[in-house]
């Protein structure tokens, strides 16, 4: 695939997607400089992982968690991952050079974000006994 083809896909996908999956707020944002996608899920105050740092957690999402923090108010705490790991296609906006081999598209990142949402939901379930 050519650089032009990649840039056309990126343009069609857009830079932001927000939705709910199984009651969990999800968001995908495109990095403004390198053009890769990042997936995020939010937990609310009262969730056992609220205010936990991503470095203290282990998740099976693409490349592992790379973000935790607040956006959009003090009652939401976000966890996220990025698609700028070894082998992932990353674009240097000014030069439009591809650094990796695999472009993680909106469909892929949506599925990974929903997987992260399901993981987050399981972490909030109280265990009996």
C-alpha positions as a Python dict, from the first residue, in 0.01 Angstrom:
ca = {
    (1, 'X'): (0, 0, 0),
    (2, 'X'): (133, 344, -87),
    (3, 'X'): (168, 639, 147),
    (4, 'X'): (-113, 810, -43),
    (5, 'X'): (-340, 508, 16),
    (6, 'X'): (-266, 516, 390),
    (7, 'X'): (-335, 888, 411),
    (8, 'X'): (-666, 842, 226),
    (9, 'X'): (-772, 574, 477),
    (10, 'X'): (-674, 801, 766),
    (11, 'X'): (-875, 1088, 619),
    (12, 'X'): (-1185, 866, 578),
    (13, 'X'): (-1158, 726, 931),
    (14, 'X'): (-1149, 1063, 1103),
    (15, 'X'): (-968, 1161, 1421),
    (16, 'X'): (-1223, 1090, 1694),
    (17, 'X'): (-1480, 824, 1782),
    (18, 'X'): (-1684, 816, 2106),
    (19, 'X'): (-1934, 544, 2202),
    (20, 'X'): (-2045, 317, 2485),
    (21, 'X'): (-1970, -54, 2496),
    (22, 'X'): (-2152, -260, 2759),
    (23, 'X'): (-2210, 56, 2959),
    (24, 'X'): (-1846, 169, 2948),
    (25, 'X'): (-1757, 501, 2782),
    (26, 'X'): (-1503, 444, 2502),
    (27, 'X'): (-1304, 683, 2288),
    (28, 'X'): (-1054, 664, 2003),
    (29, 'X'): (-832, 962, 1927),
    (30, 'X'): (-575, 1004, 1655),
    (31, 'X'): (-232, 1129, 1757),
    (32, 'X'): (-194, 1470, 1590),
    (33, 'X'): (171, 1431, 1496),
    (34, 'X'): (227, 1063, 1416),
    (35, 'X'): (-131, 989, 1301),
    (36, 'X'): (-165, 656, 1484),
    (37, 'X'): (-482, 573, 1677),
    (38, 'X'): (-513, 547, 2055),
    (39, 'X'): (-800, 374, 2238),
    (40, 'X'): (-938, 479, 2578),
    (41, 'X'): (-1203, 361, 2826),
    (42, 'X'): (-1337, 546, 3129),
    (43, 'X'): (-1431, 430, 3475),
    (44, 'X'): (-1636, 637, 3713),
    (45, 'X'): (-1564, 740, 4070),
    (46, 'X'): (-1635, 437, 4289),
    (47, 'X'): (-1483, 186, 4047),
    (48, 'X'): (-1199, -8, 4217),
    (49, 'X'): (-950, 116, 3952),
    (50, 'X'): (-1049, 483, 3973),
    (51, 'X'): (-726, 689, 4006),
    (52, 'X'): (-501, 382, 3962),
    (53, 'X'): (-202, 429, 3735),
    (54, 'X'): (-164, 219, 3423),
    (55, 'X'): (182, 106, 3534),
    (56, 'X'): (21, -81, 3825),
    (57, 'X'): (-213, -279, 3598),
    (58, 'X'): (-184, -559, 3348),
    (59, 'X'): (-418, -574, 3050),
    (60, 'X'): (-418, -783, 2734),
    (61, 'X'): (-490, -484, 2509),
    (62, 'X'): (-262, -412, 2209),
    (63, 'X'): (82, -315, 2338),
    (64, 'X'): (-42, -291, 2698),
    (65, 'X'): (-179, 11, 2877),
    (66, 'X'): (13, 332, 2811),
    (67, 'X'): (-212, 596, 2971),
    (68, 'X'): (-417, 668, 3282),
    (69, 'X'): (-557, 1005, 3378),
    (70, 'X'): (-856, 1237, 3380),
    (71, 'X'): (-1027, 1405, 3088),
    (72, 'X'): (-1361, 1575, 3087),
    (73, 'X'): (-1417, 1610, 3458),
    (74, 'X'): (-1305, 1479, 3791),
    (75, 'X'): (-1556, 1192, 3798),
    (76, 'X'): (-1403, 999, 3506),
    (77, 'X'): (-1068, 819, 3503),
    (78, 'X'): (-940, 699, 3167),
    (79, 'X'): (-715, 409, 3072),
    (80, 'X'): (-567, 389, 2726),
    (81, 'X'): (-331, 226, 2481),
    (82, 'X'): (-162, 340, 2164),
    (83, 'X'): (-83, 184, 1829),
    (84, 'X'): (271, 315, 1797),
    (85, 'X'): (462, 5, 1898),
    (86, 'X'): (730, -190, 1714),
    (87, 'X'): (584, -300, 1382),
    (88, 'X'): (293, -53, 1391),
    (89, 'X'): (271, 199, 1108),
    (90, 'X'): (346, 548, 1240),
    (91, 'X'): (345, 846, 1008),
    (92, 'X'): (566, 1147, 1049),
    (93, 'X'): (317, 1413, 944),
    (94, 'X'): (564, 1653, 783),
    (95, 'X'): (759, 1384, 594),
    (96, 'X'): (480, 1125, 555),
    (97, 'X'): (715, 833, 613),
    (98, 'X'): (594, 497, 739),
    (99, 'X'): (794, 368, 1036),
    (100, 'X'): (621, 29, 1080),
    (101, 'X'): (458, -234, 864),
    (102, 'X'): (103, -271, 1003),
    (103, 'X'): (-149, 12, 1014),
    (104, 'X'): (-388, -46, 1307),
    (105, 'X'): (-707, 91, 1154),
    (106, 'X'): (-1025, 220, 1318),
    (107, 'X'): (-1189, -125, 1308),
    (108, 'X'): (-893, -290, 1482),
    (109, 'X'): (-867, -18, 1746),
    (110, 'X'): (-1245, -28, 1806),
    (111, 'X'): (-1227, -402, 1878),
    (112, 'X'): (-926, -357, 2109),
    (113, 'X'): (-1096, -68, 2289),
    (114, 'X'): (-1407, -278, 2342),
    (115, 'X'): (-1190, -560, 2474),
    (116, 'X'): (-1037, -311, 2718),
    (117, 'X'): (-1388, -196, 2820),
    (118, 'X'): (-1486, -556, 2894),
    (119, 'X'): (-1168, -602, 3099),
    (120, 'X'): (-1241, -281, 3292),
    (121, 'X'): (-1597, -395, 3359),
    (122, 'X'): (-1470, -728, 3498),
    (123, 'X'): (-1233, -541, 3731),
    (124, 'X'): (-1531, -361, 3883),
    (125, 'X'): (-1722, -679, 3969),
    (126, 'X'): (-1710, -761, 4338),
    (127, 'X'): (-1610, -1119, 4407),
    (128, 'X'): (-1795, -1320, 4671),
    (129, 'X'): (-1607, -1503, 4945),
}
